[in-house]
Structure formats: structure tokens, C-alpha cells
Amino acid sequence: MVTRRTIFDLTEAKKRSHILEGLIIALDNLDAVIKTIRESKTQEDAKVNLIERFKLSDIQATAILDMQLRRLAALEEKR
């Protein structure tokens, strides 16, 4: 029972870590990320462009696109 729960927690932590790594890349390149999103015609184009330009995974790009711009800017201020 404890082993199963620990494996579950570890898997969830790894997923979250992967997303956070993508957000760090976005923060390090915030102006370029915003420009890339704005220049994209659709949400799907924005995702593809983020993946190609910043070497993000599909999950990371989706997390960035799901985040409101003001939240991304707030994260930058906290760094």
C-alpha cells in the first residue's frame, strides 16, 4: 500500500517538474514567447511554434498557453 502511494506521488511530482521546467524556459525567454504566441494565427500554431522554437514538449507548451499572460508576468516578477 505504501509503495503504491509513493510511486503515485513520485510520478505526479515528475509530471509537475516537467511542466515547471517548461515554465522556466518561458520565463527566461518571456518576450520571445509572447511574440511567438501573438504572431501565431491559431492556438495550435502557437503550440507548434513554441515547441519548435524553444524545444518544449507538447505538455509544456500547453501549460504555457493555458496560463494567462498576467500570471506569466507575475512569475517573472517573483524570480
Secondary structure, 3 states (H helix, E strand, C coil): CHHHHHHHHHHHHHHHHHHHHHHHHHHHCHHHHHHHHHHCCCHHHHHHHHHHHHCCCHHHHHHHHHCCHHHHHHHHHHC
